[in-house]
Amino acid sequence: MAAAPVWSVDPRTGKQREQVAVEATSAEVDAAVRAAHDARGALADRTVRAALLRRAADQLDGAGERIVEAADAETALGPARLTGELARTTYQLRAFADLVEEGAFLDVRIDHADPALTPPRPDLRRYKIPLGVVAVYAASNFPLAFSVPGGDTASALAAGCPVVVKAHPDHPATSELVAALLRRAAAEVGVPEGAIGLVHGFEAGIELVRHPLVAAAGFTGSVRGGRALYDAAAARPHPIPFHGELGSLNPVVVTEAAAEERAEEIGAGLAGSMTLGTGQFCVKPGLVLAPRGPAGDRLERALADAVSATEAGVLLDHRMRDAFVDGVRERAALPGVEAPVTPGAGGEHTVGAGFLTVPADRLADGGGTHDLLLEECFGPVTVLARYTDEAEIGAVLARLPGNLTATLQLGAGECGGEDGVPDGSPVPSGDGAGLGVSGGGTGSGGGTGRGARLLAAVTPLAGRVVVNGWPTGVAVAPAQHHGGPYPATTSTSTSVGGTAVERWLRPVAYQDTPPALLPPELREDNPLRLPRRVDGRYEG
């Protein structure tokens, strides 16, 4: 039977543009993985890895117009958005090159022998080594930054791991173009092109995660797809780490004080965040707890005005469009749910933004009737849950699954430094169960005491907590964490920022090893001039 063709499709019309590849057979997946496995030695030198990452960034920048044109034709995300995404992608590659050269990620630790200790300590030297071939599953909504040249690929190469990428069917032509540029960069620095493999097809994705030479996997996508691959990775004769980003509701809590101070600003900001990229960001705020009463009403009117002014947009493919239309229709039909601005079909190929409202006590009820509102709906929609008091906030938060982000919109007096808890005071511990109880800060449950309690309540729910801002936009920075409790991710790691490299490394310790046999990274004279910790003391 002939291999199935892989088509590039225009989401603005639903029509096929061109055939760009065919789905990979089992033999082709095997060949790609083996070629990547054979390239491991070429990535052993950190200088070579840094050069590869920088040359890859240069190649992408040099072909920027072609890349943006190809990606826009397949995703309808627009040249401005894609130009920014390309800049983020090349910045990320260069940031990892800097990290590789600096070398702190190797976490070198040396403890000299000490026979005087009880029990005596042998000579121990520890650092981290690459796992091996990494399978990368590209994301639909970021054809560059979370796909072929994205964070999983960049961090894996930085760790010294070759990659085989399973392209996303929504942007196969972009994937082929970018993969060719990465391979060209590899050849220019003396790395085999097989260090960066690319395969297409659903079955190829399954074959990839099961391949015995694949040592780890990174995934960004749906809960259903990610969980299937996660289970397959765990069911292997030799299970492998699977770092998956699956889905996130990204709750927002707006206090009454914040709504009183800036209801219109919050409403407009929420509209911009939830409709950014036609609501296709993984950190889109999907549930917003806002107070009942006049201040909350002002916020809702501002949100309605801003969302109503948003033009209909195109989703990444028609399957996602249909799922969005069906999803909002099912949610809007639930008891007590209203649609001040109705989300749904905006035309034959587009969707219109909107939002739903529901009394918060409906979500706090564990009966399950409204559980659908606590699940991510991919597209330009959010749920505004109107609460009566802090106890109701706590009851809703207690029912939420894990998230990538949680956002607090606080009043000026709830942020510390002016009344109650001073700046720098510790955040109370706990899971937020005491939200309805006064304590800390300003006495009767107000002021900074409320802000601190809310911070304590949302911290267990998310990997990134945002205060008086919006979660859309994930900065590439050393302190960034893009992950969260399940189902946001399947591990405690981040897929953005310098520490993303840690996913593809494992520690190994050498005990009483003759100096001549030690890796250069662990030798006494530190020939590679690496940051390290020696006998407990850091040497930069």
C-alpha positions as CSV (number, residue, x, y, z in Angstrom):
1,M,0.0,0.0,0.0
2,A,1.4,3.4,-1.0
3,A,2.3,5.8,1.8
4,A,-0.3,8.4,2.6
5,P,0.4,11.9,1.2
6,V,1.0,14.8,3.6
7,W,-0.7,17.9,2.4
8,S,-0.2,21.6,3.3
9,V,-3.7,23.1,3.8
10,D,-4.8,26.7,3.8
11,P,-6.9,27.2,7.0
12,R,-8.5,30.3,5.5
13,T,-10.2,28.2,2.8
14,G,-9.8,24.6,3.9
15,K,-8.3,23.8,0.5
16,Q,-5.1,21.8,-0.1
17,R,-2.1,23.9,-1.1
18,E,0.5,21.3,-2.1
19,Q,1.7,17.8,-1.2
20,V,4.9,18.3,0.8
21,A,5.8,14.8,2.0
22,V,4.4,11.3,2.6
23,E,3.8,9.7,6.0
24,A,6.8,7.9,7.3
25,T,6.8,4.1,7.3
26,S,8.2,2.1,10.2
27,A,11.4,1.6,8.3
28,E,11.8,5.3,7.7
29,V,11.2,6.1,11.4
30,D,13.8,3.5,12.3
31,A,16.3,5.0,9.8
32,A,15.8,8.5,11.1
33,V,16.3,7.4,14.7
34,R,19.4,5.4,13.9
35,A,20.9,8.3,12.0
36,A,20.3,10.5,15.0
37,H,21.7,7.9,17.3
38,D,24.9,7.7,15.2
39,A,25.3,11.5,15.4
40,R,25.7,11.6,19.2
41,G,29.4,11.6,19.1
42,A,29.5,14.8,16.9
43,L,27.5,16.6,19.6
44,A,29.8,15.6,22.5
45,D,31.9,18.8,22.1
46,R,30.2,21.8,23.8
47,T,32.0,24.2,21.4
48,V,30.4,22.4,18.4
49,R,27.0,22.4,20.0
50,A,27.1,26.2,20.7
51,A,28.3,26.8,17.1
52,L,25.4,24.6,15.8
53,L,22.8,26.5,17.8
54,R,24.1,29.9,16.6
55,R,24.4,28.8,13.0
56,A,20.9,27.5,13.2
57,A,19.7,30.9,14.4
58,D,21.5,32.6,11.6
59,Q,20.0,30.3,9.0
60,L,16.5,31.0,10.3
61,D,17.1,34.7,10.3
62,G,18.5,34.6,6.8
63,A,15.4,32.9,5.5
64,G,13.0,34.9,7.6
65,E,10.7,36.1,4.8
66,R,10.3,32.6,3.3
67,I,9.6,31.1,6.8
68,V,7.0,33.7,7.7
69,E,5.3,33.4,4.3
70,A,5.2,29.6,4.5
71,A,3.9,29.6,8.1
72,D,1.2,32.1,7.5
73,A,-0.1,30.2,4.5
74,E,-0.5,27.1,6.7
75,T,-1.6,28.7,10.0
76,A,-3.3,32.0,9.2
77,L,-1.5,33.4,12.3
78,G,-0.4,36.5,10.4
79,P,3.0,38.0,9.4
80,A,3.3,40.2,12.5
81,R,2.7,37.4,14.9
82,L,5.0,35.0,13.0
83,T,7.8,37.5,12.7
84,G,7.7,37.9,16.4
85,E,7.7,34.2,16.9
86,L,10.7,33.8,14.6
87,A,12.6,36.4,16.6
88,R,11.8,34.6,19.8
89,T,12.9,31.3,18.3
90,T,16.3,32.5,17.1
91,Y,16.8,34.3,20.4
92,Q,16.1,31.1,22.2
93,L,18.7,29.2,20.1
94,R,21.3,31.8,20.9
95,A,20.5,31.8,24.6
96,F,21.0,28.0,24.7
97,A,24.3,28.5,22.9
98,D,25.4,30.9,25.7
99,L,24.3,28.4,28.3
100,V,26.3,25.6,26.7
101,E,29.4,27.7,26.6
102,E,29.0,28.7,30.3
103,G,28.6,25.1,31.4
104,A,26.8,25.5,34.7
105,F,24.0,23.2,33.5
106,L,26.4,20.3,33.8
107,D,26.2,20.7,37.6
108,V,29.8,19.7,38.3
109,R,30.3,18.6,41.9
110,I,33.6,17.3,43.4
111,D,33.9,15.9,46.9
112,H,37.5,15.0,47.8
113,A,38.2,11.9,49.8
114,D,38.1,12.4,53.5
115,P,39.1,9.4,55.6
116,A,38.5,11.4,58.9
117,L,34.7,11.4,58.3
118,T,32.4,8.8,59.9
119,P,32.0,6.8,57.7
120,P,35.0,7.7,55.6
121,R,34.1,9.5,52.3
122,P,35.6,8.3,49.0
123,D,36.6,10.7,46.2
124,L,33.3,11.5,44.3
125,R,32.9,13.5,41.1
126,R,29.5,14.1,39.6
127,Y,28.2,15.8,36.5
128,K,25.4,15.4,33.9
129,I,25.5,13.6,30.6
130,P,23.0,13.6,27.7
131,L,20.3,10.9,27.6
132,G,20.5,10.1,23.9
133,V,18.0,10.6,21.0
134,V,15.1,12.8,21.9
135,A,11.7,12.6,20.1
136,V,10.1,16.0,19.7
137,Y,6.4,16.3,19.0
138,A,5.6,19.7,17.3
139,A,2.8,22.0,18.5
140,S,0.0,23.2,16.3
141,N,-0.2,26.7,17.6
142,F,3.5,27.7,17.5
143,P,4.9,26.5,14.1
144,L,8.3,27.8,15.1
145,A,8.8,28.4,18.8
146,F,7.3,25.0,19.9
147,S,7.9,23.0,16.8
148,V,10.8,21.9,14.6
149,P,13.3,24.7,15.7
150,G,11.6,25.3,19.1
151,G,12.5,24.9,22.7
152,D,12.5,21.1,22.9
153,T,14.8,20.9,19.9
154,A,17.1,23.7,21.1
155,S,17.4,22.5,24.6
156,A,18.0,18.9,23.5
157,L,20.8,19.9,21.1
158,A,22.2,22.1,23.9
159,A,22.3,19.0,26.2
160,G,24.1,17.0,23.5
161,C,21.1,15.0,22.3
162,P,20.2,14.6,18.7
163,V,16.5,14.9,17.8
164,V,13.9,13.4,15.6
165,V,10.9,15.7,15.2
166,K,7.4,14.5,14.5
167,A,6.0,17.3,12.4
168,H,2.5,18.7,13.1
169,P,0.0,18.1,10.3
170,D,-1.1,21.8,10.4
171,H,2.2,23.1,9.1
172,P,4.2,20.4,7.2
173,A,5.7,22.7,4.6
174,T,7.0,25.0,7.3
175,S,8.4,22.0,9.1
176,E,10.2,20.8,6.0
177,L,11.6,24.2,5.2
178,V,12.9,24.8,8.7
179,A,14.3,21.3,9.1
180,A,16.3,21.7,5.9
181,L,17.8,24.9,7.4
182,L,18.7,23.2,10.6
183,R,20.4,20.4,8.7
184,R,22.3,22.9,6.7
185,A,23.5,24.5,9.9
186,A,24.6,21.2,11.2
187,A,26.6,20.4,8.0
188,E,28.3,23.8,8.2
189,V,29.7,23.1,11.7
190,G,30.6,19.4,11.0
191,V,27.7,17.7,12.6
192,P,25.9,14.9,10.6
193,E,22.6,16.1,9.2
194,G,21.0,13.1,10.8
195,A,21.3,14.8,14.1
196,I,18.1,16.6,13.2
197,G,15.5,14.2,11.8
198,L,11.9,14.9,10.7
199,V,9.0,12.4,10.2
200,H,5.3,12.9,9.3
201,G,2.2,10.9,10.2
202,F,0.2,9.8,13.2
203,E,1.6,6.2,13.1
204,A,5.1,7.6,12.8
205,G,4.6,9.4,16.1
206,I,3.6,6.2,17.8
207,E,6.6,4.3,16.3
208,L,8.9,7.1,17.4
209,V,8.0,7.0,21.1
210,R,8.3,3.2,21.1
211,H,11.7,3.0,19.3
212,P,14.3,1.4,21.5
213,L,17.0,4.0,20.7
214,V,14.8,7.0,21.7
215,A,15.8,8.0,25.2
216,A,13.2,10.7,26.0
217,A,10.4,12.7,24.5
218,G,9.0,16.2,24.5
219,F,5.4,17.0,23.5
220,T,3.1,20.0,23.3
221,G,-0.6,19.4,22.4
222,S,-3.9,18.0,23.6
223,V,-4.6,16.0,26.7
224,R,-5.9,13.1,24.7
225,G,-2.9,12.9,22.3
226,G,-0.3,13.6,25.0
227,R,-1.7,11.1,27.4
228,A,-1.7,8.4,24.7
229,L,2.0,9.0,24.0
230,Y,2.8,9.3,27.7
231,D,1.2,5.9,28.3
232,A,3.1,4.4,25.4
233,A,6.4,5.8,26.8
234,A,5.7,4.2,30.2
235,A,4.6,0.9,28.7
236,R,7.9,0.3,26.8
237,P,10.1,-2.6,28.1
238,H,12.5,0.3,29.1
239,P,10.3,3.3,30.0
240,I,11.6,6.7,29.1
241,P,11.0,10.2,30.4
242,F,8.0,11.9,28.6
243,H,7.8,15.7,29.1
244,G,4.4,16.6,27.9
245,E,2.4,19.9,27.9
246,L,-1.2,18.8,27.6
247,G,-3.8,21.4,28.5
248,S,-4.5,24.3,30.9
249,L,-7.4,26.4,32.0
250,N,-5.2,29.2,33.4
251,P,-7.6,30.6,36.1
252,V,-7.7,34.3,37.0
253,V,-9.0,35.7,40.3
254,V,-10.1,39.4,40.3
255,T,-10.7,40.7,43.8
256,E,-13.4,43.2,44.6
257,A,-10.9,45.9,45.4
258,A,-9.2,45.4,42.0
259,A,-12.5,45.6,40.2
260,E,-13.5,48.7,42.1
261,E,-10.2,50.4,41.2
262,R,-9.8,49.4,37.5
263,A,-12.8,47.4,36.2
264,E,-12.6,48.8,32.7
265,E,-8.8,48.2,32.5
266,I,-9.2,44.6,33.6
267,G,-12.0,43.9,31.3
268,A,-10.1,45.3,28.3
269,G,-6.9,43.5,29.3
270,L,-8.8,40.2,29.7
271,A,-10.4,40.6,26.3
272,G,-6.9,41.2,24.7
273,S,-5.4,38.2,26.5
274,M,-8.2,35.7,25.7
275,T,-8.5,36.6,22.0
276,L,-4.7,36.9,21.3
277,G,-3.9,34.6,18.5
278,T,-7.6,33.8,18.1
279,G,-7.5,32.3,21.6
280,Q,-5.0,29.6,20.6
281,F,-2.3,30.3,23.2
282,C,-1.7,27.5,25.7
283,V,-1.8,30.1,28.5
284,K,-5.1,31.8,27.5
285,P,-7.1,32.7,30.6
286,G,-10.1,30.3,30.3
287,L,-11.7,30.9,33.7
288,V,-12.1,34.2,35.5
289,L,-13.5,34.6,39.0
290,A,-14.9,38.1,39.3
291,P,-17.1,39.6,42.1
292,R,-20.8,40.0,42.0
293,G,-22.0,43.6,42.4
294,P,-21.5,46.9,40.7
295,A,-17.7,46.7,40.3
296,G,-18.0,43.2,38.7
297,D,-20.8,44.5,36.5
298,R,-18.5,47.2,35.2
299,L,-15.8,44.7,34.4
300,E,-18.3,42.5,32.6
301,R,-19.5,45.4,30.5
302,A,-15.9,46.4,29.6
303,L,-15.2,42.8,28.6
304,A,-18.3,42.7,26.5
305,D,-17.4,45.9,24.7
306,A,-13.9,44.8,23.9
307,V,-14.8,41.3,22.8
308,S,-17.6,42.6,20.6
309,A,-15.1,44.8,18.8
310,T,-12.8,41.8,18.0
311,E,-13.0,40.7,14.4
312,A,-13.7,37.0,13.6
313,G,-10.6,35.0,13.1
314,V,-9.3,31.8,11.6
315,L,-8.3,28.8,13.7
316,L,-5.4,26.6,12.8
317,D,-7.5,24.0,11.0
318,H,-11.2,23.2,10.4
319,R,-11.2,20.3,12.8
320,M,-10.3,22.7,15.6
321,R,-12.9,25.2,14.4
322,D,-15.6,22.5,14.5
323,A,-14.4,21.4,18.0
324,F,-14.6,25.1,19.2
325,V,-18.1,25.6,17.8
326,D,-19.3,22.4,19.4
327,G,-17.5,23.1,22.6
328,V,-19.0,26.5,23.2
329,R,-22.5,25.4,22.2
330,E,-22.3,22.5,24.8
331,R,-21.1,24.9,27.5
332,A,-23.6,27.6,26.7
333,A,-26.5,25.0,27.1
334,L,-25.6,24.2,30.8
335,P,-28.0,25.5,33.4
336,G,-27.4,29.0,34.6
337,V,-24.9,29.8,31.9
338,E,-25.4,32.9,29.8
339,A,-23.5,34.4,26.8
340,P,-23.3,38.2,26.9
341,V,-21.2,37.9,23.8
342,T,-21.9,34.7,22.0
343,P,-18.8,32.8,20.9
344,G,-19.0,30.4,17.9
345,A,-19.0,30.3,14.1
346,G,-18.1,33.7,12.6
347,G,-18.4,32.5,9.0
348,E,-17.7,29.4,6.9
349,H,-14.0,29.4,7.8
350,T,-13.9,31.7,10.9
351,V,-14.9,31.9,14.5
352,G,-16.2,34.8,16.6
353,A,-14.9,35.6,20.0
354,G,-17.2,35.6,23.1
355,F,-17.5,34.7,26.7
356,L,-19.9,32.9,29.0
357,T,-21.0,33.8,32.5
358,V,-22.0,31.5,35.4
359,P,-22.6,31.9,39.1
360,A,-19.5,30.7,40.9
361,D,-21.5,28.5,43.3
362,R,-22.4,26.3,40.3
363,L,-18.7,25.5,39.7
364,A,-18.1,25.0,43.4
365,D,-20.8,22.3,43.5
366,G,-19.1,18.9,43.1
367,G,-22.1,17.3,41.4
368,G,-20.4,17.4,38.1
369,T,-23.1,19.3,36.1
370,H,-20.8,22.1,35.2
371,D,-17.4,20.3,35.2
372,L,-17.1,21.0,31.4
373,L,-16.6,24.7,32.3
374,L,-13.4,23.6,34.2
375,E,-11.9,22.1,31.0
376,E,-9.9,24.0,28.4
377,C,-11.8,25.1,25.3
378,F,-9.3,25.9,22.6
379,G,-10.2,29.2,20.9
380,P,-11.4,32.7,21.7
381,V,-13.7,32.1,24.7
382,T,-13.5,32.4,28.4
383,V,-15.8,31.8,31.3
384,L,-16.6,34.6,33.8
385,A,-17.7,33.1,37.1
386,R,-19.3,35.6,39.4
387,Y,-18.5,35.0,43.1
388,T,-20.1,36.3,46.4
389,D,-17.2,36.0,48.8
390,E,-13.8,34.6,49.4
391,A,-15.1,31.2,50.6
392,E,-16.7,30.8,47.1
393,I,-13.4,31.6,45.5
394,G,-11.7,28.9,47.6
395,A,-14.4,26.4,46.8
396,V,-13.9,26.9,43.0
397,L,-10.1,26.8,43.2
398,A,-10.2,23.6,45.2
399,R,-11.9,21.9,42.2
400,L,-9.4,23.0,39.5
401,P,-6.9,20.6,37.9
402,G,-3.2,21.6,37.4
403,N,-2.4,24.6,35.2
404,L,0.4,26.3,33.5
405,T,-0.5,29.7,35.0
406,A,-2.7,31.3,37.6
407,T,-3.3,35.1,37.7
408,L,-4.3,37.4,40.5
409,Q,-5.8,40.9,39.8
410,L,-5.3,42.6,43.2
411,G,-6.1,46.1,44.6
412,A,-3.4,48.5,45.6
413,G,-3.9,47.7,49.3
414,E,-3.7,44.0,48.7
415,C,-0.2,44.0,47.3
416,G,1.8,44.7,50.5
417,G,4.0,47.5,51.6
418,E,1.2,49.9,52.6
419,D,-1.0,48.2,55.1
420,G,-0.8,44.9,56.8
421,V,1.8,42.5,55.5
422,P,5.0,44.5,54.6
423,D,6.9,43.9,51.4
424,G,9.1,40.8,51.7
425,S,7.0,39.0,54.2
426,P,6.6,35.2,53.8
427,V,3.6,33.9,52.0
428,P,1.4,31.9,54.3
429,S,1.6,28.1,53.7
430,G,-1.4,25.9,53.0
431,D,-3.7,25.1,50.1
432,G,-6.1,28.0,50.4
433,A,-8.8,26.2,52.4
434,G,-8.8,29.1,54.8
435,L,-9.7,31.8,52.2
436,G,-12.9,32.6,53.9
437,V,-11.3,33.0,57.3
438,S,-9.9,36.4,58.4
439,G,-6.3,36.4,59.3
440,G,-3.0,38.0,58.6
441,G,-2.6,41.4,57.0
442,T,-5.5,43.7,57.8
443,G,-7.4,41.8,60.4
444,S,-10.9,41.0,59.0
445,G,-9.8,39.3,55.9
446,G,-9.0,42.4,53.8
447,G,-6.0,44.2,52.5
448,T,-2.7,42.4,52.1
449,G,-4.0,39.5,54.1
450,R,-6.4,38.7,51.3
451,G,-3.6,39.1,48.7
452,A,-1.3,36.8,50.6
453,R,-4.0,34.2,51.1
454,L,-5.0,34.2,47.4
455,L,-1.3,33.8,46.4
456,A,-1.0,30.8,48.8
457,A,-4.2,29.4,47.3
458,V,-3.2,29.5,43.6
459,T,0.5,28.6,44.0
460,P,-0.2,24.8,44.3
461,L,-2.3,25.0,41.1
462,A,0.2,26.4,38.6
463,G,3.8,26.6,37.5
464,R,3.7,30.4,37.0
465,V,1.7,32.9,39.1
466,V,1.0,36.3,37.5
467,V,0.0,39.3,39.6
468,N,-1.7,42.3,38.0
469,G,-0.8,41.2,34.5
470,W,-1.9,38.6,32.0
471,P,-0.5,35.1,31.3
472,T,-0.3,35.3,27.5
473,G,3.3,35.7,26.5
474,V,6.0,33.4,28.0
475,A,9.3,35.2,28.3
476,V,12.4,33.2,27.4
477,A,14.5,33.8,30.5
478,P,16.6,31.9,33.0
479,A,14.0,32.2,35.7
480,Q,11.1,31.2,33.5
481,H,9.0,28.1,34.3
482,H,6.5,26.9,31.7
483,G,4.9,23.8,33.2
484,G,2.6,22.9,36.0
485,P,0.8,20.1,37.8
486,Y,-1.0,17.5,35.7
487,P,-2.7,17.8,33.2
488,A,-0.8,21.0,32.4
489,T,2.4,18.9,32.2
490,T,3.4,15.3,32.8
491,S,6.6,16.3,34.7
492,T,7.9,19.0,37.0
493,S,10.2,20.4,34.3
494,T,9.9,23.5,32.2
495,S,9.9,23.7,28.4
496,V,10.9,27.3,28.3
497,G,14.0,28.9,29.8
498,G,17.5,27.7,30.4
499,T,16.5,24.9,32.8
500,A,14.6,23.2,30.0
501,V,18.0,21.6,29.2
502,E,17.8,19.5,32.4
503,R,15.1,17.3,30.9
504,W,17.6,15.7,28.6
505,L,20.4,15.0,31.0
506,R,21.1,12.5,33.8
507,P,23.7,12.6,36.5
508,V,26.6,10.2,36.8
509,A,29.1,10.0,39.7
510,Y,32.7,8.6,39.5
511,Q,34.1,7.2,42.7
512,D,37.9,6.9,43.3
513,T,38.5,7.0,39.6
514,P,42.2,7.5,38.5
515,P,42.7,11.0,37.2
516,A,43.8,9.9,33.8
517,L,40.4,8.2,33.3
518,L,38.2,11.0,34.4
519,P,36.2,13.1,31.8
520,P,37.7,16.5,31.3
521,E,34.8,18.1,33.1
522,L,35.7,16.4,36.3
523,R,39.5,16.7,36.3
524,E,41.2,18.5,39.2
525,D,42.8,21.2,37.1
526,N,39.4,22.1,35.5
527,P,40.8,22.3,32.0
528,L,37.4,23.4,30.6
529,R,37.1,26.2,33.2
530,L,33.6,25.1,34.2
531,P,31.6,26.5,37.2
532,R,31.6,23.8,39.8
533,R,31.1,23.0,43.5
534,V,34.1,21.6,45.2
535,D,33.8,20.2,48.8
536,G,30.6,22.2,49.1
537,R,32.0,25.5,48.0
538,Y,30.9,27.1,44.7
539,E,33.7,28.0,42.3
540,G,32.4,30.2,39.5
